[in-house]
Amino acid sequence: MTKPPITSTTAHTAKFRLVWEDPAGPAQPTNQFAVALGVPNASGRPDSIYLTMGILEPPLLFGSDEEIVERLAESGHKLPVKPLGRFVLTRDRIQELIKILESAAEIYDEAQGEQP
């Protein structure tokens, strides 16, 4: 006979130190961003925010003006964005990300001797 699982109604707190592992591979440049809201929950609010990051590389256009126009027409005048990563974040995590990016931008500007 198996025993039922033990459950606890007491809240426990503990402190941990986060240790980031080295990312695998080189850093990927990103210059395109897309955001979509998640599926609404029972209250009608989106349950999350989907963030997709990608890279748009300029097309390599060479040849005569007519050849370039022809190549652009063949592509349907579309430039492909290569997705590099897709992330699902809660509203609270989006706010954390905004604060981190704002802080990084300030540090960057200060290092460049610029004022925002």
C-alpha positions, 0 to 999 in steps of 0.5 A: 500500500502506498502512502499519500503524498505529504503536503505542507501548508507552512510557507518556507523562505530561503535565500539563493544566489543565482549563478549564470552559466556561460551562454553557448555560442556567439552572441546573436545581433538582433534588430527586429522585435515583435510582440503578441499578447497571449490567449485571454484567461477566464477574466478576459485578460491576456495570460502572457506576452510573447516576445520574438526577436530576429535579425533583418539583414539588408539584401545584397543588391548588385547589377544594373538598376534594371536587374536590381528592380527585377530582383526586388520584384521577384522577392515581392518587395519583402525582406525576410526576418530570421527569428532568433528566439521566442520568449513568453513573459508575464506582465511582471517579467516584462516590467523587470525587463524594461527596468533592466534595459533602461538601466543598461541604456543609461550605463551605455550612454554614460560610457559614451559621454551622452545624455539621454 
